[in-house]
Amino acid sequence: MSYEEISRAVWRKSSLSGGNGGSCVEVASLNGRRVGVRDSKDRSGPALIFTSTEWQTFISGIKGGSFEDPAA
């Protein structure tokens, strides 16, 4: 993974994140079927890189309620 690949990536933010004061993440599709995730407030900062399997597992967990607050 090179800085050049991350800097050229097309980053996108959820359309649902508009009114939350900037507390968002952005995602990008990368070479090798990987997914990058970064803080939208620090675009030149670090990015987390996930394999497609890791990303799909995470998305499935979100949809399945694995990350919901049990106190809510």
C-alpha positions in Angstrom: 0.0 0.0 0.0 1.5 3.3 -1.1 0.7 6.8 -0.1 0.2 7.5 -3.8 -2.6 4.9 -4.0 -4.4 6.3 -1.0 -4.1 9.9 -2.2 -5.5 9.0 -5.7 -8.4 6.9 -4.3 -12.0 8.2 -4.7 -13.2 8.7 -1.2 -16.9 8.9 -0.4 -19.0 9.8 2.6 -22.5 8.6 3.4 -25.2 11.0 2.3 -26.8 10.5 5.8 -23.8 12.0 7.6 -24.5 15.6 6.6 -25.7 17.2 9.9 -23.6 15.6 12.5 -20.9 18.2 12.9 -18.3 16.5 10.8 -17.9 13.3 12.8 -17.8 11.0 9.7 -15.6 8.5 8.0 -15.0 8.1 4.3 -14.4 4.9 2.4 -12.6 4.1 -0.8 -12.3 1.0 -3.0 -8.6 0.2 -3.4 -6.5 -2.2 -5.6 -6.7 -5.8 -4.7 -10.3 -5.7 -3.6 -9.4 -3.8 -0.5 -11.3 -1.0 1.2 -9.8 2.1 2.9 -11.4 4.0 5.7 -10.3 7.4 7.0 -11.5 10.2 9.2 -13.2 12.9 7.1 -11.8 15.6 9.3 -8.2 14.4 8.8 -8.0 13.5 5.1 -4.2 13.5 5.1 -4.0 11.4 8.2 -3.8 7.6 8.4 -6.3 5.2 6.8 -7.3 1.8 7.9 -7.1 -0.9 5.1 -9.4 -3.9 5.1 -9.6 -6.9 2.8 -12.9 -7.4 1.0 -13.8 -10.3 3.4 -13.1 -8.2 6.5 -15.2 -5.3 5.1 -18.1 -7.6 4.2 -18.0 -9.2 7.7 -18.1 -5.7 9.3 -21.0 -4.6 7.1 -22.9 -7.8 7.9 -22.3 -7.2 11.6 -23.7 -3.6 11.3 -26.8 -4.9 9.5 -27.2 -7.7 12.0 -27.1 -5.4 15.0 -23.8 -6.6 16.4 -22.7 -3.0 17.2 -25.8 -1.7 18.8 -25.6 -0.2 22.2 -27.3 -2.7 24.6 -28.1 0.2 27.0 -30.1 2.0 24.4 
